[in-house]
Amino acid sequence: MYPMTMPPPLRQGDRVALVAPCSPPDPEQLAPAVDFIRELGYTPEIYPSCRCRKQYLAGDDLTRAADLNRAFADPWVKAVIAVRGGYGSARLISYLDAAAISSHPKLFCGYSDVTVLHGFLNERCRLITFHTPMPGIAEMREDSRSREAFAAILRGDFPHTLLGWDEPLRRLCPGRAGGILTGGNLTVLASTVGTPYQRDTDGCILFLEDVNEKPYAIDRALLQLRDGGLLGRCAGILLGTWRNCGSSDEMEKLFREWFAPLGIPVLSGIPCGHSAPSMSLPLGMKVILDADSVTVRLVG
């Protein structure tokens, strides 16, 4: 995955493109998102997809893809932020201009269905992106720690050691490994197996999280990752939050059964995903995962 480009941080007053590459934000989501970006000291620019609707999508594929291409090409725009997730990012890949995006590196933020776009930008454009809370989600926007973590990413001030917040990180499998941080939402990653945008996990530290999935669905998604070769090639695994996915004991047992045979280090308890508070993670950056000392360091 080298070389990777770290986008420049924002300065007060910079223009920020708000886009909807997946499902449409409701008006009651969009207005507070705009205010939130303004409160952080930046100038929000609402792109057409944020006000479009085609059934469960924020407008047709060409409209949503055009917003991303135009936002990256515009020299006055310094960050591109997904207002919300939902569904639809995978439909855009064939319409995105990788060469143009690579020539105009800038901050890209989002999570959930946006996982597909993170993979595209990391692997095809060699751009470090950020798995962050999205401003259209009130729970994330109104939580002080999530808000500050997001704001820190925008100003280029992210922590170099990842820690648990309310609870310490937990070692599920021992060992130490370094690699590029990749991943995102488990269900979305599983849906890409066998497609042109299947994630390359070779030698990577794989981050996984999910929400509202029964344990059997988590098991099925992990089976897809294994049979698609994604689990066997990664160097280590970092587990985020699993809201409404089963009890903590049930999930830990499931993960141990899946990951112990891999012989790679695994840590759980990273406060990142579909819950608040949620930290922000730089995808495409090299990390050192040391399960023996229960630490995760970002090393550039």
Buried (B, 14 or more C-beta within 10 A) or exposed (E): BEEBBBBEBBEEEBBBBBBBBBBBBEEEBBEBBBEBBEEBBBBBBBBBBBBBBEEEBBBBBEBBBBBBBBBBEBEEBBBBBBBBBBBBBBBBBEBBBBEEBBEBBBBBBBBBBBBBBBBBBBBBBBBBBBBBBBBBBBEBBEBEBBBBBBBBBBBEEBEEEBBBBEEEBBBBBEBBBBBBBBBBBBBBBBBBBEEEBBBBBBBBBBBBBBBEBEBEBBEEBBBBBBEBBBBEEBBBBBBBBBBEBBEEEEBBEBBBEBBEEBEBBBBBBBBBBBBBBBBBBBBBBBBBBBBEEBBBBBEE
